[in-house]
Amino acid sequence: MGKEKIAITLDKRSIGELDRLVSENIFPNRSQAIQQAVSEKLQRLKKTRLLTESAKLNPAFERKLAEEGLAEDANAWPEY
C-alpha cells in the first residue's frame, strides 16, 4: 500500500508524549507512532460501528429466522 505525506497540528503536550515514546524506543519515529495510532483508532471505529448496527437487530426475530433456515436445511439432508 502506498503512503502519502500529510501535515497535522498537535498540541505541545501530545508532541512531548510522542517524543518520549520515540526516545524510549517504543516507536522508531513520530511518523510511525502517529500512523499506528490512526490505524488503531480506525479499527476501533469499525468495531464500534458493527456493535451499533448489531444492537439494532431484534434477537427474537434473528433466532426465528436462523431456526427457520436450519429446519429447511435439515429437511433437505438425506437420511443416513
N, C-alpha and C positions, 0 to 999 in steps of 0.2 A: 504494500500500500504506500503510495506516495505521501510526502509530507509537504506542508506549506508553512511559511513563516507568518505569524500574526503578532500584533503588538497588543499588550494588555497593560492595564494600570492597576497596581496593587498598593495597599497602604503600607507604611513603613514596618508595622508590626508583622504583617504577613511576609514581607521580604526578609525580615530578620529571621523568622522561623524557617523560611526556605534556605537561607544561607546557613543556618545552624544545621539543618538536615544534610546539606551538602558537605559542610565541614566535618560532620560526624560520619561521613561516607555512607549515609543511608541512600543517597542518590548521587549519581556522578556529577550532576549539574542542575541548575534551576529548571531548565527546559524539560528534563526528564521527570523531575518532581511534579511539575505542572501538568505534563502530559498524562502521568499516571493518575493524578488527582481528578482530572477532567474525565478520563476513561472510567474510573471507578464511580464517579457521580452519574455519568450517563447510564451505566449498568444498573445502579440503584433506582434511577428514574424509570427504567424499563420494568424492573420488578414491581415498583410501586404502581405503575400503570396496570400491570397484569393483575395485581391484587385488587385494585379499584374496580376493574372490569369484572373480575371473578365475584366480587361482593354483590354485583348486580344480579347474579344468577339466582334462580329460585331452586334451592336444593331438592325440594319435593318433586318439582317438575323434571329436573335433570335426572333424578333417580328413576322416575317413572319412564322417562324416555330411554334411559340406558337399559332398564329391565325389559322394556318392550322390544328393543333391538336384540337382546340376548335370547328372549323367548323365540323370536322369529328365526334366529340363527340355530338355536337348538332343534327346532322342528326340521330344519334343512339337513342336519347331520345324519349320516347313515347309522343304522343300528350295527353294533359290533357283536 
